[in-house]
Amino acid sequence: MLAGKTNKSMGRDIGPSPRTVETHRAHVMQRLGAQNSSQAVLVATSAGFRSPSPGPKVPQGSGTPEA
């Protein structure tokens, strides 16, 4: 969420369906008391969370990075 990715791209990156990502995003926003993604990001960054740094892409089920 902090990286500004869509539900679809997060699902592609970590595995679950975009609908599952959407559900989790809604729960996070509810717990943060945020009305929109911008507010959620502000709350998270003020609490010390940072956007993850891009690392090597590892295909699901594999322990080695893609070439």
DSSP file (Angstrom, degrees, kcal/mol; ACC not computed):
  #  RESIDUE AA STRUCTURE BP1 BP2  ACC     N-H-->O    O-->H-N    N-H-->O    O-->H-N    TCO  KAPPA ALPHA  PHI   PSI    X-CA   Y-CA   Z-CA
    1    1 A M    >         0   0    0      0, 0.0     3,-1.5     0, 0.0    40,-0.1   0.000 360.0 360.0 360.0 -41.7    0.0    0.0    0.0
    2    2 A L  T 3   +     0   0    0      1,-0.3    49,-0.2     2,-0.1    39,-0.0   0.795 360.0  58.4 -65.9 -26.7    2.8    2.4    0.9
    3    3 A A  T 3  S-     0   0    0     47,-0.1    -1,-0.3     1,-0.0    48,-0.0   0.549 114.0-118.4 -79.6  -6.5    4.4    1.7   -2.5
    4    4 A G    <   +     0   0    0     -3,-1.5    -2,-0.1     1,-0.2     2,-0.1   0.716  58.4 156.6  79.7  20.9    1.2    2.9   -4.2
    5    5 A K        -     0   0    0      1,-0.1    -1,-0.2     2,-0.1     2,-0.1  -0.435  41.2-116.4 -81.5 155.4    0.5   -0.3   -5.9
    6    6 A T     >  -     0   0    0     -2,-0.1     4,-2.5     1,-0.1     5,-0.2  -0.381  29.0-106.9 -80.7 165.6   -2.9   -1.4   -7.1
    7    7 A N  H  > S+     0   0    0      1,-0.2     4,-2.3     2,-0.2     5,-0.2   0.894 121.2  52.5 -58.4 -40.1   -4.7   -4.4   -5.7
    8    8 A K  H  > S+     0   0    0      2,-0.2     4,-2.1     1,-0.2    -1,-0.2   0.919 110.7  44.7 -64.5 -45.4   -4.0   -6.3   -8.9
    9    9 A S  H  > S+     0   0    0      2,-0.2     4,-2.1     1,-0.2    -1,-0.2   0.871 112.9  51.3 -70.7 -35.3   -0.3   -5.6   -8.9
   10   10 A M  H  X S+     0   0    0     -4,-2.5     4,-2.6     2,-0.2     5,-0.3   0.913 109.9  50.9 -64.7 -41.1    0.0   -6.5   -5.2
   11   11 A G  H  X S+     0   0    0     -4,-2.3     4,-2.4    -5,-0.2    -2,-0.2   0.905 110.2  49.0 -61.6 -42.1   -1.8   -9.7   -5.9
   12   12 A R  H  < S+     0   0    0     -4,-2.1    -1,-0.2     1,-0.2    -2,-0.2   0.899 114.3  46.6 -62.7 -40.5    0.6  -10.5   -8.7
   13   13 A D  H  < S+     0   0    0     -4,-2.1    -2,-0.2     1,-0.2    -1,-0.2   0.879 127.4  22.4 -71.3 -39.3    3.6   -9.8   -6.5
   14   14 A I  H  < S-     0   0    0     -4,-2.6    -2,-0.2     2,-0.2    -3,-0.2   0.551 105.8-110.8-114.0  -8.5    2.6  -11.7   -3.4
   15   15 A G  S  < S+     0   0    0     -4,-2.4    -4,-0.1    -5,-0.3    -3,-0.1  -0.159  72.4 108.6 117.8 -43.4    0.1  -14.3   -4.6
   16   16 A P  S    S-     0   0    0      0, 0.0    -1,-0.3     0, 0.0    -2,-0.2  -0.190  74.6 -90.2 -72.7 167.8   -3.5  -13.7   -3.4
   17   17 A S     >  -     0   0    0      1,-0.1     4,-2.2    -5,-0.0     3,-0.3  -0.309  35.3-111.3 -69.0 156.9   -6.3  -12.6   -5.7
   18   18 A P  H  > S+     0   0    0      0, 0.0     4,-2.4     0, 0.0     5,-0.1   0.841 119.6  57.5 -57.5 -32.6   -6.9   -8.8   -6.2
   19   19 A R  H  > S+     0   0    0      2,-0.2     4,-2.1     1,-0.2     5,-0.1   0.893 106.0  48.4 -65.9 -39.8  -10.2   -9.3   -4.3
   20   20 A T  H  > S+     0   0    0     -3,-0.3     4,-2.3     2,-0.2    -1,-0.2   0.908 111.4  49.8 -65.6 -42.0   -8.4  -10.7   -1.3
   21   21 A V  H  X S+     0   0    0     -4,-2.2     4,-2.7     1,-0.2    -2,-0.2   0.913 109.2  52.8 -61.8 -42.2   -5.9   -7.8   -1.4
   22   22 A E  H  X S+     0   0    0     -4,-2.4     4,-2.2     2,-0.2    -2,-0.2   0.901 109.0  49.5 -59.6 -43.0   -8.9   -5.4   -1.6
   23   23 A T  H  X S+     0   0    0     -4,-2.1     4,-2.0     2,-0.2    -2,-0.2   0.927 112.7  46.1 -63.4 -45.9  -10.4   -7.0    1.6
   24   24 A H  H  X S+     0   0    0     -4,-2.3     4,-2.4     1,-0.2    -2,-0.2   0.899 111.2  52.7 -64.6 -40.5   -7.2   -6.8    3.5
   25   25 A R  H  X S+     0   0    0     -4,-2.7     4,-2.5     1,-0.2    -1,-0.2   0.908 108.3  51.2 -61.0 -42.0   -6.6   -3.2    2.4
   26   26 A A  H  X S+     0   0    0     -4,-2.2     4,-2.2     1,-0.2    -1,-0.2   0.895 109.9  49.4 -63.6 -40.3  -10.1   -2.2    3.6
   27   27 A H  H  X S+     0   0    0     -4,-2.0     4,-2.5     2,-0.2    -2,-0.2   0.913 110.9  49.7 -65.0 -42.1   -9.4   -3.8    7.0
   28   28 A V  H  X S+     0   0    0     -4,-2.4     4,-2.0     1,-0.2    -2,-0.2   0.936 112.0  47.9 -61.6 -46.4   -6.1   -1.9    7.4
   29   29 A M  H  X>S+     0   0    0     -4,-2.5     5,-2.5     1,-0.2     4,-0.9   0.886 111.2  51.1 -63.3 -38.6   -7.8    1.3    6.4
   30   30 A Q  H ><5S+     0   0    0     -4,-2.2     3,-0.6     1,-0.2    -1,-0.2   0.928 111.0  47.5 -64.3 -45.1  -10.6    0.7    8.9
   31   31 A R  H 3<5S+     0   0    0     -4,-2.5    -1,-0.2     1,-0.2    -2,-0.2   0.817 113.0  48.8 -67.7 -30.2   -8.2    0.0   11.8
   32   32 A L  H 3<5S-     0   0    0     -4,-2.0    -1,-0.2    -5,-0.2    -2,-0.2   0.631 109.9-124.6 -81.0 -13.6   -6.2    3.1   10.9
   33   33 A G  T <<5 +     0   0    0     -4,-0.9     2,-0.3    -3,-0.6    -3,-0.2   0.802  56.8 155.4  73.9  29.4   -9.3    5.2   10.8
   34   34 A A      < -     0   0    0     -5,-2.5    -1,-0.2    -6,-0.2    -2,-0.1  -0.709  40.7-159.8 -95.4 140.1   -8.5    6.3    7.3
   35   35 A Q  S    S+     0   0    0     -2,-0.3     2,-0.3     1,-0.1    -1,-0.1   0.733  78.9   6.2 -85.1 -25.8  -11.1    7.5    4.8
   36   36 A N  S  > S-     0   0    0     -7,-0.1     4,-1.9     1,-0.1     3,-0.2  -0.910  84.7 -92.2-149.8 174.0   -8.9    6.9    1.8
   37   37 A S  H  > S+     0   0    0     -2,-0.3     4,-2.5     1,-0.2     5,-0.2   0.855 119.6  58.4 -62.1 -36.6   -5.5    5.5    0.8
   38   38 A S  H  > S+     0   0    0      1,-0.2     4,-2.1     2,-0.2    -1,-0.2   0.915 107.6  46.3 -61.4 -43.3   -3.7    8.9    1.2
   39   39 A Q  H  > S+     0   0    0     -3,-0.2     4,-2.5     2,-0.2    -1,-0.2   0.897 111.1  52.7 -65.0 -40.3   -4.8    9.1    4.8
   40   40 A A  H  X S+     0   0    0     -4,-1.9     4,-2.5     1,-0.2    -2,-0.2   0.905 109.6  48.7 -62.5 -41.6   -3.7    5.5    5.5
   41   41 A V  H  X S+     0   0    0     -4,-2.5     4,-2.8     2,-0.2     5,-0.3   0.904 110.7  50.9 -65.5 -41.4   -0.3    6.2    4.0
   42   42 A L  H  X S+     0   0    0     -4,-2.1     4,-2.1     2,-0.2    -2,-0.2   0.919 112.1  46.8 -62.1 -43.6    0.1    9.4    6.1
   43   43 A V  H  X S+     0   0    0     -4,-2.5     4,-1.1     2,-0.2    -2,-0.2   0.931 114.5  47.2 -63.3 -45.8   -0.8    7.5    9.3
   44   44 A A  H  <>S+     0   0    0     -4,-2.5     5,-2.4     1,-0.2     3,-0.3   0.916 113.4  46.7 -64.8 -44.4    1.5    4.6    8.5
   45   45 A T  H ><5S+     0   0    0     -4,-2.8     3,-1.2     1,-0.2    -1,-0.2   0.866 109.7  53.6 -68.7 -34.6    4.5    6.8    7.6
   46   46 A S  H 3<5S+     0   0    0     -4,-2.1    -1,-0.2     1,-0.3    -2,-0.2   0.756 105.9  55.1 -70.3 -21.4    4.0    9.0   10.7
   47   47 A A  T 3<5S-     0   0    0     -4,-1.1    -1,-0.3    -3,-0.3    -2,-0.2   0.452 128.8 -98.5 -87.1  -1.6    4.1    5.7   12.7
   48   48 A G  T < 5S+     0   0    0     -3,-1.2    -3,-0.2     1,-0.3     2,-0.2   0.456  75.0 141.8 102.5   1.1    7.5    4.9   11.2
   49   49 A F      < -     0   0    0     -5,-2.4    -1,-0.3    -6,-0.2     2,-0.3  -0.519  31.0-162.8 -75.3 145.6    6.5    2.5    8.4
   50   50 A R        -     0   0    0     -2,-0.2   -48,-0.1     3,-0.0   -47,-0.1  -0.911  28.2 -95.7-126.6 155.5    8.4    2.8    5.1
   51   51 A S        -     0   0    0     -2,-0.3     2,-0.0   -49,-0.2     0, 0.0  -0.466  52.3-104.1 -64.8 136.5    7.8    1.6    1.6
   52   52 A P        -     0   0    0      0, 0.0    -1,-0.1     0, 0.0     3,-0.0  -0.356  33.9-115.8 -65.2 142.4    9.6   -1.7    1.0
   53   53 A S        -     0   0    0      1,-0.1     2,-0.3    -3,-0.1   -50,-0.0  -0.563  34.2-105.1 -77.1 142.0   12.7   -1.4   -1.1
   54   54 A P        +     0   0    0      0, 0.0    -1,-0.1     0, 0.0     3,-0.1  -0.510  48.0 176.6 -69.7 128.5   12.6   -3.2   -4.4
   55   55 A G        -     0   0    0     -2,-0.3     2,-0.1     1,-0.2     3,-0.0  -0.479  42.3 -53.6-116.2-170.9   14.6   -6.4   -4.2
   56   56 A P        -     0   0    0      0, 0.0     2,-0.5     0, 0.0    -1,-0.2  -0.430  60.9-110.8 -67.5 143.0   15.2   -9.2   -6.7
   57   57 A K        -     0   0    0      9,-0.2     9,-2.6    -2,-0.1   -44,-0.0  -0.636  32.8-165.5 -77.4 123.1   12.0  -10.8   -8.0
   58   58 A V        -     0   0    0     -2,-0.5     3,-0.1     7,-0.2     4,-0.0  -0.947  18.8-128.8-112.4 117.3   11.6  -14.3   -6.6
   59   59 A P    >   -     0   0    0      0, 0.0     3,-1.9     0, 0.0     5,-0.1  -0.331  37.9 -93.6 -62.8 145.6    9.0  -16.5   -8.3
   60   60 A Q  T 3  S+     0   0    0      1,-0.3     3,-0.1     3,-0.1   -46,-0.0  -0.373 112.5  21.4 -62.9 133.6    6.5  -18.1   -6.0
   61   61 A G  T 3  S+     0   0    0      1,-0.3     2,-0.4    -3,-0.1    -1,-0.3   0.477 106.9  98.6  88.2   2.8    7.6  -21.6   -5.0
   62   62 A S    <   -     0   0    0     -3,-1.9    -1,-0.3     1,-0.1    -4,-0.0  -0.939  58.6-156.0-124.1 146.6   11.2  -20.9   -5.9
   63   63 A G  S    S+     0   0    0     -2,-0.4    -1,-0.1    -3,-0.1    -3,-0.1   0.346  74.0  75.8 -99.8   5.4   14.1  -20.0   -3.6
   64   64 A T  S    S-     0   0    0     -5,-0.1    -2,-0.1     1,-0.0     2,-0.0  -0.929  82.2-111.4-121.7 144.4   16.2  -18.3   -6.3
   65   65 A P        -     0   0    0      0, 0.0    -7,-0.2     0, 0.0     2,-0.1  -0.286  38.3-102.5 -66.6 153.5   15.8  -14.9   -8.0
   66   66 A E              0   0    0     -9,-2.6    -9,-0.2     1,-0.1    -8,-0.0  -0.427 360.0 360.0 -70.6 150.6   14.8  -14.6  -11.6
   67   67 A A              0   0    0     -2,-0.1    -1,-0.1     0, 0.0     0, 0.0   0.441 360.0 360.0 -88.0 360.0   17.6  -13.8  -14.1
